[in-house]
Amino acid sequence: MKVEVAGASIVGDIVIEAPPDVVFEALTSPDQLAQWWGQDGYYRTYNWKVDLRPGGERSCEASGTNGQSSTVRGVHVEVDPPRLLSHTWNPSWETTLPETMVRYTLTAVPEGTLLHIEHTGFDAAHAKSQEGHREGWMRVLGWLSQYSVGKKVAK
């Protein structure tokens, strides 16, 4: 897995040992998102809402071990199962961050799925936030990979 800052973006790639349809469903099913996005002892997400169509809203809440709550809201821009998903990103903990965009591209490879993520829209004034998001995407992609590999047989 590689996730790095590239100009105004965060880009990353990971090969997940599950087919694209399994990975896409893990990225879009509210029940599945709540199962894998987060980790005990760190934070857990809940109350996922996903209207899976261009213009449809997406949101979740999270609760950290310190008791702090947060939300992330967005709107789907591109929905092309199981190869492409993009949405805006508006986190409650970043009140000065302009709206950013997250785009997932899923490609079938012999090992399963190559997932490419690009999180765009950061500016120089938000370099610290961009680095924090890069670290966050490292964790999130790891959780997604572990979860999807466990689901590949069940599909």
Phi and psi in radians as a Rosetta constraint file:
Dihedral C 1 N 2 CA 2 C 2 CIRCULARHARMONIC -2.402 0.35
Dihedral N 2 CA 2 C 2 N 3 CIRCULARHARMONIC 2.219 0.35
Dihedral C 2 N 3 CA 3 C 3 CIRCULARHARMONIC -2.365 0.35
Dihedral N 3 CA 3 C 3 N 4 CIRCULARHARMONIC 2.142 0.35
Dihedral C 3 N 4 CA 4 C 4 CIRCULARHARMONIC -2.502 0.35
Dihedral N 4 CA 4 C 4 N 5 CIRCULARHARMONIC 2.797 0.35
Dihedral C 4 N 5 CA 5 C 5 CIRCULARHARMONIC -1.410 0.35
Dihedral N 5 CA 5 C 5 N 6 CIRCULARHARMONIC 2.323 0.35
Dihedral C 5 N 6 CA 6 C 6 CIRCULARHARMONIC -2.408 0.35
Dihedral N 6 CA 6 C 6 N 7 CIRCULARHARMONIC 1.626 0.35
Dihedral C 6 N 7 CA 7 C 7 CIRCULARHARMONIC 1.131 0.35
Dihedral N 7 CA 7 C 7 N 8 CIRCULARHARMONIC -2.192 0.35
Dihedral C 7 N 8 CA 8 C 8 CIRCULARHARMONIC -1.528 0.35
Dihedral N 8 CA 8 C 8 N 9 CIRCULARHARMONIC 0.207 0.35
Dihedral C 8 N 9 CA 9 C 9 CIRCULARHARMONIC -2.183 0.35
Dihedral N 9 CA 9 C 9 N 10 CIRCULARHARMONIC 2.893 0.35
Dihedral C 9 N 10 CA 10 C 10 CIRCULARHARMONIC -2.042 0.35
Dihedral N 10 CA 10 C 10 N 11 CIRCULARHARMONIC 2.243 0.35
Dihedral C 10 N 11 CA 11 C 11 CIRCULARHARMONIC -2.210 0.35
Dihedral N 11 CA 11 C 11 N 12 CIRCULARHARMONIC 2.533 0.35
Dihedral C 11 N 12 CA 12 C 12 CIRCULARHARMONIC -2.696 0.35
Dihedral N 12 CA 12 C 12 N 13 CIRCULARHARMONIC 2.727 0.35
Dihedral C 12 N 13 CA 13 C 13 CIRCULARHARMONIC -2.398 0.35
Dihedral N 13 CA 13 C 13 N 14 CIRCULARHARMONIC 2.454 0.35
Dihedral C 13 N 14 CA 14 C 14 CIRCULARHARMONIC -2.586 0.35
Dihedral N 14 CA 14 C 14 N 15 CIRCULARHARMONIC 2.463 0.35
Dihedral C 14 N 15 CA 15 C 15 CIRCULARHARMONIC -1.697 0.35
Dihedral N 15 CA 15 C 15 N 16 CIRCULARHARMONIC 2.172 0.35
Dihedral C 15 N 16 CA 16 C 16 CIRCULARHARMONIC -1.944 0.35
Dihedral N 16 CA 16 C 16 N 17 CIRCULARHARMONIC 2.267 0.35
Dihedral C 16 N 17 CA 17 C 17 CIRCULARHARMONIC -1.401 0.35
Dihedral N 17 CA 17 C 17 N 18 CIRCULARHARMONIC 1.035 0.35
Dihedral C 17 N 18 CA 18 C 18 CIRCULARHARMONIC -2.709 0.35
Dihedral N 18 CA 18 C 18 N 19 CIRCULARHARMONIC 2.664 0.35
Dihedral C 18 N 19 CA 19 C 19 CIRCULARHARMONIC -1.205 0.35
Dihedral N 19 CA 19 C 19 N 20 CIRCULARHARMONIC 2.756 0.35
Dihedral C 19 N 20 CA 20 C 20 CIRCULARHARMONIC -0.950 0.35
Dihedral N 20 CA 20 C 20 N 21 CIRCULARHARMONIC -0.656 0.35
Dihedral C 20 N 21 CA 21 C 21 CIRCULARHARMONIC -1.123 0.35
Dihedral N 21 CA 21 C 21 N 22 CIRCULARHARMONIC -0.604 0.35
Dihedral C 21 N 22 CA 22 C 22 CIRCULARHARMONIC -1.197 0.35
Dihedral N 22 CA 22 C 22 N 23 CIRCULARHARMONIC -0.769 0.35
Dihedral C 22 N 23 CA 23 C 23 CIRCULARHARMONIC -1.167 0.35
Dihedral N 23 CA 23 C 23 N 24 CIRCULARHARMONIC -0.754 0.35
Dihedral C 23 N 24 CA 24 C 24 CIRCULARHARMONIC -1.059 0.35
Dihedral N 24 CA 24 C 24 N 25 CIRCULARHARMONIC -0.766 0.35
Dihedral C 24 N 25 CA 25 C 25 CIRCULARHARMONIC -1.100 0.35
Dihedral N 25 CA 25 C 25 N 26 CIRCULARHARMONIC -0.669 0.35
Dihedral C 25 N 26 CA 26 C 26 CIRCULARHARMONIC -1.109 0.35
Dihedral N 26 CA 26 C 26 N 27 CIRCULARHARMONIC -0.543 0.35
Dihedral C 26 N 27 CA 27 C 27 CIRCULARHARMONIC -1.399 0.35
Dihedral N 27 CA 27 C 27 N 28 CIRCULARHARMONIC -0.250 0.35
Dihedral C 27 N 28 CA 28 C 28 CIRCULARHARMONIC -2.201 0.35
Dihedral N 28 CA 28 C 28 N 29 CIRCULARHARMONIC -0.242 0.35
Dihedral C 28 N 29 CA 29 C 29 CIRCULARHARMONIC -1.518 0.35
Dihedral N 29 CA 29 C 29 N 30 CIRCULARHARMONIC 2.072 0.35
Dihedral C 29 N 30 CA 30 C 30 CIRCULARHARMONIC -0.939 0.35
Dihedral N 30 CA 30 C 30 N 31 CIRCULARHARMONIC -0.720 0.35
Dihedral C 30 N 31 CA 31 C 31 CIRCULARHARMONIC -1.113 0.35
Dihedral N 31 CA 31 C 31 N 32 CIRCULARHARMONIC -0.742 0.35
Dihedral C 31 N 32 CA 32 C 32 CIRCULARHARMONIC -1.248 0.35
Dihedral N 32 CA 32 C 32 N 33 CIRCULARHARMONIC -0.719 0.35
Dihedral C 32 N 33 CA 33 C 33 CIRCULARHARMONIC -0.965 0.35
Dihedral N 33 CA 33 C 33 N 34 CIRCULARHARMONIC -0.746 0.35
Dihedral C 33 N 34 CA 34 C 34 CIRCULARHARMONIC -1.143 0.35
Dihedral N 34 CA 34 C 34 N 35 CIRCULARHARMONIC -0.466 0.35
Dihedral C 34 N 35 CA 35 C 35 CIRCULARHARMONIC -1.320 0.35
Dihedral N 35 CA 35 C 35 N 36 CIRCULARHARMONIC -0.643 0.35
Dihedral C 35 N 36 CA 36 C 36 CIRCULARHARMONIC -1.929 0.35
Dihedral N 36 CA 36 C 36 N 37 CIRCULARHARMONIC -0.419 0.35
Dihedral C 36 N 37 CA 37 C 37 CIRCULARHARMONIC -1.458 0.35
Dihedral N 37 CA 37 C 37 N 38 CIRCULARHARMONIC 1.637 0.35
Dihedral C 37 N 38 CA 38 C 38 CIRCULARHARMONIC 2.319 0.35
Dihedral N 38 CA 38 C 38 N 39 CIRCULARHARMONIC 3.033 0.35
Dihedral C 38 N 39 CA 39 C 39 CIRCULARHARMONIC -2.668 0.35
Dihedral N 39 CA 39 C 39 N 40 CIRCULARHARMONIC 2.357 0.35
Dihedral C 39 N 40 CA 40 C 40 CIRCULARHARMONIC -0.986 0.35
Dihedral N 40 CA 40 C 40 N 41 CIRCULARHARMONIC 2.427 0.35
Dihedral C 40 N 41 CA 41 C 41 CIRCULARHARMONIC 1.521 0.35
Dihedral N 41 CA 41 C 41 N 42 CIRCULARHARMONIC -0.099 0.35
Dihedral C 41 N 42 CA 42 C 42 CIRCULARHARMONIC -2.180 0.35
Dihedral N 42 CA 42 C 42 N 43 CIRCULARHARMONIC -1.342 0.35
Dihedral C 42 N 43 CA 43 C 43 CIRCULARHARMONIC -2.801 0.35
Dihedral N 43 CA 43 C 43 N 44 CIRCULARHARMONIC 2.791 0.35
Dihedral C 43 N 44 CA 44 C 44 CIRCULARHARMONIC -2.238 0.35
Dihedral N 44 CA 44 C 44 N 45 CIRCULARHARMONIC 2.502 0.35
Dihedral C 44 N 45 CA 45 C 45 CIRCULARHARMONIC -1.753 0.35
Dihedral N 45 CA 45 C 45 N 46 CIRCULARHARMONIC 2.696 0.35
Dihedral C 45 N 46 CA 46 C 46 CIRCULARHARMONIC -2.782 0.35
Dihedral N 46 CA 46 C 46 N 47 CIRCULARHARMONIC 3.048 0.35
Dihedral C 46 N 47 CA 47 C 47 CIRCULARHARMONIC 0.940 0.35
Dihedral N 47 CA 47 C 47 N 48 CIRCULARHARMONIC 0.790 0.35
Dihedral C 47 N 48 CA 48 C 48 CIRCULARHARMONIC -1.222 0.35
Dihedral N 48 CA 48 C 48 N 49 CIRCULARHARMONIC 2.392 0.35
Dihedral C 48 N 49 CA 49 C 49 CIRCULARHARMONIC -2.228 0.35
Dihedral N 49 CA 49 C 49 N 50 CIRCULARHARMONIC 2.185 0.35
Dihedral C 49 N 50 CA 50 C 50 CIRCULARHARMONIC -2.384 0.35
Dihedral N 50 CA 50 C 50 N 51 CIRCULARHARMONIC 1.885 0.35
Dihedral C 50 N 51 CA 51 C 51 CIRCULARHARMONIC -1.714 0.35
Dihedral N 51 CA 51 C 51 N 52 CIRCULARHARMONIC 1.651 0.35
Dihedral C 51 N 52 CA 52 C 52 CIRCULARHARMONIC -1.425 0.35
Dihedral N 52 CA 52 C 52 N 53 CIRCULARHARMONIC 1.344 0.35
Dihedral C 52 N 53 CA 53 C 53 CIRCULARHARMONIC -2.806 0.35
Dihedral N 53 CA 53 C 53 N 54 CIRCULARHARMONIC 2.672 0.35
Dihedral C 53 N 54 CA 54 C 54 CIRCULARHARMONIC -0.971 0.35
Dihedral N 54 CA 54 C 54 N 55 CIRCULARHARMONIC 2.255 0.35
Dihedral C 54 N 55 CA 55 C 55 CIRCULARHARMONIC 1.580 0.35
Dihedral N 55 CA 55 C 55 N 56 CIRCULARHARMONIC -0.194 0.35
Dihedral C 55 N 56 CA 56 C 56 CIRCULARHARMONIC -1.332 0.35
Dihedral N 56 CA 56 C 56 N 57 CIRCULARHARMONIC 2.536 0.35
Dihedral C 56 N 57 CA 57 C 57 CIRCULARHARMONIC -1.448 0.35
Dihedral N 57 CA 57 C 57 N 58 CIRCULARHARMONIC 2.703 0.35
Dihedral C 57 N 58 CA 58 C 58 CIRCULARHARMONIC -2.429 0.35
Dihedral N 58 CA 58 C 58 N 59 CIRCULARHARMONIC 2.329 0.35
Dihedral C 58 N 59 CA 59 C 59 CIRCULARHARMONIC -2.774 0.35
Dihedral N 59 CA 59 C 59 N 60 CIRCULARHARMONIC 2.801 0.35
Dihedral C 59 N 60 CA 60 C 60 CIRCULARHARMONIC -2.721 0.35
Dihedral N 60 CA 60 C 60 N 61 CIRCULARHARMONIC 2.871 0.35
Dihedral C 60 N 61 CA 61 C 61 CIRCULARHARMONIC -2.030 0.35
Dihedral N 61 CA 61 C 61 N 62 CIRCULARHARMONIC 2.739 0.35
Dihedral C 61 N 62 CA 62 C 62 CIRCULARHARMONIC -2.430 0.35
Dihedral N 62 CA 62 C 62 N 63 CIRCULARHARMONIC 2.645 0.35
Dihedral C 62 N 63 CA 63 C 63 CIRCULARHARMONIC -2.291 0.35
Dihedral N 63 CA 63 C 63 N 64 CIRCULARHARMONIC 2.190 0.35
Dihedral C 63 N 64 CA 64 C 64 CIRCULARHARMONIC -1.561 0.35
Dihedral N 64 CA 64 C 64 N 65 CIRCULARHARMONIC 2.945 0.35
Dihedral C 64 N 65 CA 65 C 65 CIRCULARHARMONIC -1.144 0.35
Dihedral N 65 CA 65 C 65 N 66 CIRCULARHARMONIC -0.365 0.35
Dihedral C 65 N 66 CA 66 C 66 CIRCULARHARMONIC -1.464 0.35
Dihedral N 66 CA 66 C 66 N 67 CIRCULARHARMONIC 0.048 0.35
Dihedral C 66 N 67 CA 67 C 67 CIRCULARHARMONIC 1.525 0.35
Dihedral N 67 CA 67 C 67 N 68 CIRCULARHARMONIC -0.107 0.35
Dihedral C 67 N 68 CA 68 C 68 CIRCULARHARMONIC -1.267 0.35
Dihedral N 68 CA 68 C 68 N 69 CIRCULARHARMONIC 2.455 0.35
Dihedral C 68 N 69 CA 69 C 69 CIRCULARHARMONIC -1.921 0.35
Dihedral N 69 CA 69 C 69 N 70 CIRCULARHARMONIC 2.658 0.35
Dihedral C 69 N 70 CA 70 C 70 CIRCULARHARMONIC -2.586 0.35
Dihedral N 70 CA 70 C 70 N 71 CIRCULARHARMONIC 2.924 0.35
Dihedral C 70 N 71 CA 71 C 71 CIRCULARHARMONIC -2.378 0.35
Dihedral N 71 CA 71 C 71 N 72 CIRCULARHARMONIC 2.718 0.35
Dihedral C 71 N 72 CA 72 C 72 CIRCULARHARMONIC -2.277 0.35
Dihedral N 72 CA 72 C 72 N 73 CIRCULARHARMONIC 2.254 0.35
Dihedral C 72 N 73 CA 73 C 73 CIRCULARHARMONIC -2.142 0.35
Dihedral N 73 CA 73 C 73 N 74 CIRCULARHARMONIC 2.705 0.35
Dihedral C 73 N 74 CA 74 C 74 CIRCULARHARMONIC -2.969 0.35
Dihedral N 74 CA 74 C 74 N 75 CIRCULARHARMONIC 3.093 0.35
Dihedral C 74 N 75 CA 75 C 75 CIRCULARHARMONIC -2.262 0.35
Dihedral N 75 CA 75 C 75 N 76 CIRCULARHARMONIC 2.335 0.35
Dihedral C 75 N 76 CA 76 C 76 CIRCULARHARMONIC -1.190 0.35
Dihedral N 76 CA 76 C 76 N 77 CIRCULARHARMONIC 2.354 0.35
Dihedral C 76 N 77 CA 77 C 77 CIRCULARHARMONIC -1.851 0.35
Dihedral N 77 CA 77 C 77 N 78 CIRCULARHARMONIC -0.857 0.35
Dihedral C 77 N 78 CA 78 C 78 CIRCULARHARMONIC -2.188 0.35
Dihedral N 78 CA 78 C 78 N 79 CIRCULARHARMONIC 2.331 0.35
Dihedral C 78 N 79 CA 79 C 79 CIRCULARHARMONIC -2.413 0.35
Dihedral N 79 CA 79 C 79 N 80 CIRCULARHARMONIC 1.886 0.35
Dihedral C 79 N 80 CA 80 C 80 CIRCULARHARMONIC -2.431 0.35
Dihedral N 80 CA 80 C 80 N 81 CIRCULARHARMONIC 1.364 0.35
Dihedral C 80 N 81 CA 81 C 81 CIRCULARHARMONIC -1.101 0.35
Dihedral N 81 CA 81 C 81 N 82 CIRCULARHARMONIC 2.505 0.35
Dihedral C 81 N 82 CA 82 C 82 CIRCULARHARMONIC -1.750 0.35
Dihedral N 82 CA 82 C 82 N 83 CIRCULARHARMONIC 0.575 0.35
Dihedral C 82 N 83 CA 83 C 83 CIRCULARHARMONIC -1.932 0.35
Dihedral N 83 CA 83 C 83 N 84 CIRCULARHARMONIC -0.333 0.35
Dihedral C 83 N 84 CA 84 C 84 CIRCULARHARMONIC -2.637 0.35
Dihedral N 84 CA 84 C 84 N 85 CIRCULARHARMONIC 2.402 0.35
Dihedral C 84 N 85 CA 85 C 85 CIRCULARHARMONIC -2.613 0.35
Dihedral N 85 CA 85 C 85 N 86 CIRCULARHARMONIC 2.283 0.35
Dihedral C 85 N 86 CA 86 C 86 CIRCULARHARMONIC -2.457 0.35
Dihedral N 86 CA 86 C 86 N 87 CIRCULARHARMONIC 2.639 0.35
Dihedral C 86 N 87 CA 87 C 87 CIRCULARHARMONIC -2.757 0.35
Dihedral N 87 CA 87 C 87 N 88 CIRCULARHARMONIC 2.753 0.35
Dihedral C 87 N 88 CA 88 C 88 CIRCULARHARMONIC -1.308 0.35
Dihedral N 88 CA 88 C 88 N 89 CIRCULARHARMONIC 2.863 0.35
Dihedral C 88 N 89 CA 89 C 89 CIRCULARHARMONIC -2.394 0.35
Dihedral N 89 CA 89 C 89 N 90 CIRCULARHARMONIC 2.024 0.35
Dihedral C 89 N 90 CA 90 C 90 CIRCULARHARMONIC -2.307 0.35
Dihedral N 90 CA 90 C 90 N 91 CIRCULARHARMONIC 1.589 0.35
Dihedral C 90 N 91 CA 91 C 91 CIRCULARHARMONIC -1.478 0.35
Dihedral N 91 CA 91 C 91 N 92 CIRCULARHARMONIC 2.427 0.35
Dihedral C 91 N 92 CA 92 C 92 CIRCULARHARMONIC -1.180 0.35
Dihedral N 92 CA 92 C 92 N 93 CIRCULARHARMONIC -0.446 0.35
Dihedral C 92 N 93 CA 93 C 93 CIRCULARHARMONIC -1.411 0.35
Dihedral N 93 CA 93 C 93 N 94 CIRCULARHARMONIC -0.070 0.35
Dihedral C 93 N 94 CA 94 C 94 CIRCULARHARMONIC -2.118 0.35
Dihedral N 94 CA 94 C 94 N 95 CIRCULARHARMONIC 1.309 0.35
Dihedral C 94 N 95 CA 95 C 95 CIRCULARHARMONIC -1.207 0.35
Dihedral N 95 CA 95 C 95 N 96 CIRCULARHARMONIC -0.356 0.35
Dihedral C 95 N 96 CA 96 C 96 CIRCULARHARMONIC -1.777 0.35
Dihedral N 96 CA 96 C 96 N 97 CIRCULARHARMONIC -0.094 0.35
Dihedral C 96 N 97 CA 97 C 97 CIRCULARHARMONIC -1.280 0.35
Dihedral N 97 CA 97 C 97 N 98 CIRCULARHARMONIC 2.218 0.35
Dihedral C 97 N 98 CA 98 C 98 CIRCULARHARMONIC -1.135 0.35
Dihedral N 98 CA 98 C 98 N 99 CIRCULARHARMONIC 2.768 0.35
Dihedral C 98 N 99 CA 99 C 99 CIRCULARHARMONIC -0.971 0.35
Dihedral N 99 CA 99 C 99 N 100 CIRCULARHARMONIC 2.318 0.35
Dihedral C 99 N 100 CA 100 C 100 CIRCULARHARMONIC -2.015 0.35
Dihedral N 100 CA 100 C 100 N 101 CIRCULARHARMONIC 3.065 0.35
Dihedral C 100 N 101 CA 101 C 101 CIRCULARHARMONIC -2.253 0.35
Dihedral N 101 CA 101 C 101 N 102 CIRCULARHARMONIC 2.386 0.35
Dihedral C 101 N 102 CA 102 C 102 CIRCULARHARMONIC -1.996 0.35
Dihedral N 102 CA 102 C 102 N 103 CIRCULARHARMONIC 2.288 0.35
Dihedral C 102 N 103 CA 103 C 103 CIRCULARHARMONIC -2.306 0.35
Dihedral N 103 CA 103 C 103 N 104 CIRCULARHARMONIC 2.179 0.35
Dihedral C 103 N 104 CA 104 C 104 CIRCULARHARMONIC -1.888 0.35
Dihedral N 104 CA 104 C 104 N 105 CIRCULARHARMONIC 2.264 0.35
Dihedral C 104 N 105 CA 105 C 105 CIRCULARHARMONIC -2.061 0.35
Dihedral N 105 CA 105 C 105 N 106 CIRCULARHARMONIC 2.190 0.35
Dihedral C 105 N 106 CA 106 C 106 CIRCULARHARMONIC -1.968 0.35
Dihedral N 106 CA 106 C 106 N 107 CIRCULARHARMONIC 2.205 0.35
Dihedral C 106 N 107 CA 107 C 107 CIRCULARHARMONIC -2.219 0.35
Dihedral N 107 CA 107 C 107 N 108 CIRCULARHARMONIC 2.257 0.35
Dihedral C 107 N 108 CA 108 C 108 CIRCULARHARMONIC -1.181 0.35
Dihedral N 108 CA 108 C 108 N 109 CIRCULARHARMONIC 2.303 0.35
Dihedral C 108 N 109 CA 109 C 109 CIRCULARHARMONIC -2.312 0.35
Dihedral N 109 CA 109 C 109 N 110 CIRCULARHARMONIC 2.846 0.35
Dihedral C 109 N 110 CA 110 C 110 CIRCULARHARMONIC -0.933 0.35
Dihedral N 110 CA 110 C 110 N 111 CIRCULARHARMONIC -0.561 0.35
Dihedral C 110 N 111 CA 111 C 111 CIRCULARHARMONIC -1.418 0.35
Dihedral N 111 CA 111 C 111 N 112 CIRCULARHARMONIC -0.201 0.35
Dihedral C 111 N 112 CA 112 C 112 CIRCULARHARMONIC 2.493 0.35
Dihedral N 112 CA 112 C 112 N 113 CIRCULARHARMONIC -1.757 0.35
Dihedral C 112 N 113 CA 113 C 113 CIRCULARHARMONIC -2.354 0.35
Dihedral N 113 CA 113 C 113 N 114 CIRCULARHARMONIC 2.270 0.35
Dihedral C 113 N 114 CA 114 C 114 CIRCULARHARMONIC -1.594 0.35
Dihedral N 114 CA 114 C 114 N 115 CIRCULARHARMONIC 2.004 0.35
Dihedral C 114 N 115 CA 115 C 115 CIRCULARHARMONIC -1.792 0.35
Dihedral N 115 CA 115 C 115 N 116 CIRCULARHARMONIC 2.101 0.35
Dihedral C 115 N 116 CA 116 C 116 CIRCULARHARMONIC -1.897 0.35
Dihedral N 116 CA 116 C 116 N 117 CIRCULARHARMONIC 2.244 0.35
Dihedral C 116 N 117 CA 117 C 117 CIRCULARHARMONIC -2.057 0.35
Dihedral N 117 CA 117 C 117 N 118 CIRCULARHARMONIC 2.458 0.35
Dihedral C 117 N 118 CA 118 C 118 CIRCULARHARMONIC -2.375 0.35
Dihedral N 118 CA 118 C 118 N 119 CIRCULARHARMONIC 2.085 0.35
Dihedral C 118 N 119 CA 119 C 119 CIRCULARHARMONIC -1.939 0.35
Dihedral N 119 CA 119 C 119 N 120 CIRCULARHARMONIC 1.911 0.35
Dihedral C 119 N 120 CA 120 C 120 CIRCULARHARMONIC -1.998 0.35
Dihedral N 120 CA 120 C 120 N 121 CIRCULARHARMONIC 2.838 0.35
Dihedral C 120 N 121 CA 121 C 121 CIRCULARHARMONIC 1.896 0.35
Dihedral N 121 CA 121 C 121 N 122 CIRCULARHARMONIC 0.151 0.35
Dihedral C 121 N 122 CA 122 C 122 CIRCULARHARMONIC -1.387 0.35
Dihedral N 122 CA 122 C 122 N 123 CIRCULARHARMONIC 2.580 0.35
Dihedral C 122 N 123 CA 123 C 123 CIRCULARHARMONIC -2.087 0.35
Dihedral N 123 CA 123 C 123 N 124 CIRCULARHARMONIC 3.014 0.35
Dihedral C 123 N 124 CA 124 C 124 CIRCULARHARMONIC -1.027 0.35
Dihedral N 124 CA 124 C 124 N 125 CIRCULARHARMONIC -0.552 0.35
Dihedral C 124 N 125 CA 125 C 125 CIRCULARHARMONIC -1.205 0.35
Dihedral N 125 CA 125 C 125 N 126 CIRCULARHARMONIC -0.239 0.35
Dihedral C 125 N 126 CA 126 C 126 CIRCULARHARMONIC -2.084 0.35
Dihedral N 126 CA 126 C 126 N 127 CIRCULARHARMONIC 0.574 0.35
Dihedral C 126 N 127 CA 127 C 127 CIRCULARHARMONIC -1.066 0.35
Dihedral N 127 CA 127 C 127 N 128 CIRCULARHARMONIC -0.668 0.35
Dihedral C 127 N 128 CA 128 C 128 CIRCULARHARMONIC -1.143 0.35
Dihedral N 128 CA 128 C 128 N 129 CIRCULARHARMONIC -0.740 0.35
Dihedral C 128 N 129 CA 129 C 129 CIRCULARHARMONIC -1.102 0.35
Dihedral N 129 CA 129 C 129 N 130 CIRCULARHARMONIC -0.717 0.35
Dihedral C 129 N 130 CA 130 C 130 CIRCULARHARMONIC -1.056 0.35
Dihedral N 130 CA 130 C 130 N 131 CIRCULARHARMONIC -0.769 0.35
Dihedral C 130 N 131 CA 131 C 131 CIRCULARHARMONIC -1.133 0.35
Dihedral N 131 CA 131 C 131 N 132 CIRCULARHARMONIC -0.693 0.35
Dihedral C 131 N 132 CA 132 C 132 CIRCULARHARMONIC -1.082 0.35
Dihedral N 132 CA 132 C 132 N 133 CIRCULARHARMONIC -0.716 0.35
Dihedral C 132 N 133 CA 133 C 133 CIRCULARHARMONIC -1.161 0.35
Dihedral N 133 CA 133 C 133 N 134 CIRCULARHARMONIC -0.658 0.35
Dihedral C 133 N 134 CA 134 C 134 CIRCULARHARMONIC -1.041 0.35
Dihedral N 134 CA 134 C 134 N 135 CIRCULARHARMONIC -0.810 0.35
Dihedral C 134 N 135 CA 135 C 135 CIRCULARHARMONIC -1.089 0.35
Dihedral N 135 CA 135 C 135 N 136 CIRCULARHARMONIC -0.707 0.35
Dihedral C 135 N 136 CA 136 C 136 CIRCULARHARMONIC -1.079 0.35
Dihedral N 136 CA 136 C 136 N 137 CIRCULARHARMONIC -0.758 0.35
Dihedral C 136 N 137 CA 137 C 137 CIRCULARHARMONIC -1.131 0.35
Dihedral N 137 CA 137 C 137 N 138 CIRCULARHARMONIC -0.553 0.35
Dihedral C 137 N 138 CA 138 C 138 CIRCULARHARMONIC -1.035 0.35
Dihedral N 138 CA 138 C 138 N 139 CIRCULARHARMONIC -0.826 0.35
Dihedral C 138 N 139 CA 139 C 139 CIRCULARHARMONIC -1.127 0.35
Dihedral N 139 CA 139 C 139 N 140 CIRCULARHARMONIC -0.847 0.35
Dihedral C 139 N 140 CA 140 C 140 CIRCULARHARMONIC -1.054 0.35
Dihedral N 140 CA 140 C 140 N 141 CIRCULARHARMONIC -0.783 0.35
Dihedral C 140 N 141 CA 141 C 141 CIRCULARHARMONIC -1.135 0.35
Dihedral N 141 CA 141 C 141 N 142 CIRCULARHARMONIC -0.612 0.35
Dihedral C 141 N 142 CA 142 C 142 CIRCULARHARMONIC -1.108 0.35
Dihedral N 142 CA 142 C 142 N 143 CIRCULARHARMONIC -0.794 0.35
Dihedral C 142 N 143 CA 143 C 143 CIRCULARHARMONIC -1.092 0.35
Dihedral N 143 CA 143 C 143 N 144 CIRCULARHARMONIC -0.753 0.35
Dihedral C 143 N 144 CA 144 C 144 CIRCULARHARMONIC -1.073 0.35
Dihedral N 144 CA 144 C 144 N 145 CIRCULARHARMONIC -0.771 0.35
Dihedral C 144 N 145 CA 145 C 145 CIRCULARHARMONIC -1.081 0.35
Dihedral N 145 CA 145 C 145 N 146 CIRCULARHARMONIC -0.830 0.35
Dihedral C 145 N 146 CA 146 C 146 CIRCULARHARMONIC -1.053 0.35
Dihedral N 146 CA 146 C 146 N 147 CIRCULARHARMONIC -0.768 0.35
Dihedral C 146 N 147 CA 147 C 147 CIRCULARHARMONIC -1.149 0.35
Dihedral N 147 CA 147 C 147 N 148 CIRCULARHARMONIC -0.854 0.35
Dihedral C 147 N 148 CA 148 C 148 CIRCULARHARMONIC -1.114 0.35
Dihedral N 148 CA 148 C 148 N 149 CIRCULARHARMONIC -0.675 0.35
Dihedral C 148 N 149 CA 149 C 149 CIRCULARHARMONIC -1.072 0.35
Dihedral N 149 CA 149 C 149 N 150 CIRCULARHARMONIC -0.683 0.35
Dihedral C 149 N 150 CA 150 C 150 CIRCULARHARMONIC -1.186 0.35
Dihedral N 150 CA 150 C 150 N 151 CIRCULARHARMONIC -0.437 0.35
Dihedral C 150 N 151 CA 151 C 151 CIRCULARHARMONIC -1.579 0.35
Dihedral N 151 CA 151 C 151 N 152 CIRCULARHARMONIC -0.248 0.35
Dihedral C 151 N 152 CA 152 C 152 CIRCULARHARMONIC -1.080 0.35
Dihedral N 152 CA 152 C 152 N 153 CIRCULARHARMONIC -0.539 0.35
Dihedral C 152 N 153 CA 153 C 153 CIRCULARHARMONIC -1.371 0.35
Dihedral N 153 CA 153 C 153 N 154 CIRCULARHARMONIC -0.545 0.35
Dihedral C 153 N 154 CA 154 C 154 CIRCULARHARMONIC -1.276 0.35
Dihedral N 154 CA 154 C 154 N 155 CIRCULARHARMONIC -0.339 0.35
